[in-house]
Amino acid sequence: MTALMSKKIVGIAPMNRNKMIMSFIAEKTQALILPLVGICCFMLLWSFTASSIDTSLGKFPGPSAVATQVVNLIDEHNAERNKEDAFYIRQDQRNEMRQAKDPSYQAKVRAYTGKETFLDQIVTSVVTVLSGFLLAAVIAIPLGIAIGLSKNLNTAINPIIQIFKPVSPLAWLPLVTMVVSAVYVSPEPMFAKSFITSLITVTLCSIWPMVINTSFGVVSMNQDWVNVSQVLSLPKLVHIQKIVLPASIPAIFTGMRMSLGIAWMVLIAAEMLAQNPGLGKFVWDEFQNGSSQSLSRIMTAVFVIGLIGYLLDLAMLQLQRALSWDKSSAQR
Amino acid sequence: MSIILDISKVDMVFPTPKGDFTALKGVDLQIKKGEFISLIGHSGCGKSTVLNIVACIHKATMGGVILNNKEVTEPGPERAVVFQNHSLLPWLTAYQNIELAVKQVFKNKMSKTEMKEWIEHNLRLVHMDHARDKRPDEISGGMKQRIGIARALAMKPEILLMDEPFGALDALTRAHMQDSLMEIQQKLNNTVIMITHDVDEAVLLSDRIVMMTNGPAATIGEILDVNLPHPRNRLALAEDVEYNRLRSAVLTFLYEKQRKVEVIPKVEATESKQKTSDVA
């Protein structure tokens, strides 16, 4: 009897295991195949539509044109880097020669002034967006906490926030440009003026969601936690540090993710309009250039902009998962 | 024994848009050191308000609370509260939750090692030393409430206030928690005010049961002395004549003298919303 039963159990177990493995594989393939199907459909639709649009600069770029440009842009970047290296080698050689002839000669080292490649522009844009976003966060989070804690402060500041929140970066840009060139004058500037202009524009536009979400997080804090803090008679600063800040972390992250998305969109527009170095300038330059390759280069930039925006959001999400105690709010 | 806490002729009036609402009227109660008091009454009768006034989370409109001959005006750790829904901070572990309290209360009075030992001692007291590094969302409701009790006890309060501490737990866990609380009380002999809905719980744990009339203008209806010897055993007491007399006295008060006439159930927001939403 027992032998029969054990036989049965042994017989069932591997089948269950197989089933589990099968369903696991099915799940994984679904997670992998479905996006691929989506991308393929998009590619087909895109290449079909692209081939039927004619512009003054030739056909609208399809997937293959973009793929070619990706290779081109990387090649151009490498070529530019080789040129730069060659320049410095030449300069060093020249200086050495002159110093050998005349030991009192003071060697002059000049920086290479080649044109910025696509990859350089990407780096510039990412650095600018992160700096602007960080500056916004440094201002917004303390401000949001203060507004959340004080009803009077909220009543006083809320109208201003509501008015500035919907302002487009393009409206800020001329003002910021003029103010920066008037105020930021130094013989040896640490940062380029264009960088400061872009950064401030990004900050001005991305600050509001963080302020609003942070203050919302503070206001909607569980009253029980406030009571705990009261019973413990925590001093104000400890209360903020130990209770308010952790309690509003999930809301702060929601605001930060929204802000970073806005910051990235704003930056591209600002670079385009102000001719500040970055991806926006690349797009604008190609548009003005008007060669047969321009549209496919712009299309490449569009994908790169999208991809970087996605990666920035993903990075924020990972940060949220690592730092926030509320795992449920960090799902997607 | 000396009187440690005097709730002196307390009135509580809440201003509402429709005019003033008198929640409490002339609540007067003296509590001796080491006494275990239960506050029982129908929901909405202002039991929690009494507790909140003692904790100073609410301020009494008239009258006041005197602890050790001094009127209390602000919340403080000498009146530690065990909240109904545990109120542990979800971003801290069990140990850290208690640590926050201990660090605040014994800032300059204990060394670091003393604090560590004191926190661990309190975790052991509620049999939670195995969950020391668990966060609240990783442990069950009963366990959370044990940590909540440990946190309150770790403050070495003059008086321990418990607001329906076991109300959110299932019956079996509740019985278990009551036994634990009796065991702790045997050791520490704290002064306790506990709010409860549960008649058995009140009779089992208390030295005195304070029964409150229905609101508005609720006040103390009757006070029942429970002279059952400690330690008490729920199984032995089930057959006890005195226990059953007390039990039926409370039931009579609640369901005959102070029958709840209100039929419309009151919707109470027990938890403030914790959702983060995209406002902007």
Chai-1 contact restraints between the chains, C-beta under 6 A:
chainA,res_idxA,chainB,res_idxB,connection_type,confidence,min_distance_angstrom,max_distance_angstrom,comment,restraint_id
A,P209,B,A280,contact,1.0,0.0,6.0,A-B,restraint_1
A,I212,B,V279,contact,1.0,0.0,6.0,A-B,restraint_2
A,I212,B,A280,contact,1.0,0.0,6.0,A-B,restraint_3
A,F216,B,V279,contact,1.0,0.0,6.0,A-B,restraint_4
A,G217,B,T276,contact,1.0,0.0,6.0,A-B,restraint_5
A,S220,B,K273,contact,1.0,0.0,6.0,A-B,restraint_6
A,N222,B,S272,contact,1.0,0.0,6.0,A-B,restraint_7
A,N222,B,Q274,contact,1.0,0.0,6.0,A-B,restraint_8
A,Q223,B,S272,contact,1.0,0.0,6.0,A-B,restraint_9
A,D224,B,F83,contact,1.0,0.0,6.0,A-B,restraint_10
A,D224,B,S87,contact,1.0,0.0,6.0,A-B,restraint_11
A,N227,B,I57,contact,1.0,0.0,6.0,A-B,restraint_12
A,V228,B,S87,contact,1.0,0.0,6.0,A-B,restraint_13
A,Q230,B,P75,contact,1.0,0.0,6.0,A-B,restraint_14
A,V231,B,P75,contact,1.0,0.0,6.0,A-B,restraint_15
A,V231,B,V81,contact,1.0,0.0,6.0,A-B,restraint_16
A,L232,B,P77,contact,1.0,0.0,6.0,A-B,restraint_17
A,L232,B,A101,contact,1.0,0.0,6.0,A-B,restraint_18
A,L232,B,Q104,contact,1.0,0.0,6.0,A-B,restraint_19
A,S233,B,G76,contact,1.0,0.0,6.0,A-B,restraint_20
A,P246,B,W91,contact,1.0,0.0,6.0,A-B,restraint_21
A,P250,B,T276,contact,1.0,0.0,6.0,A-B,restraint_22
A,A251,B,T276,contact,1.0,0.0,6.0,A-B,restraint_23
A,T254,B,T276,contact,1.0,0.0,6.0,A-B,restraint_24
A,W325,B,P90,contact,1.0,0.0,6.0,A-B,restraint_25
A,W325,B,W91,contact,1.0,0.0,6.0,A-B,restraint_26
A,S329,B,T276,contact,1.0,0.0,6.0,A-B,restraint_27
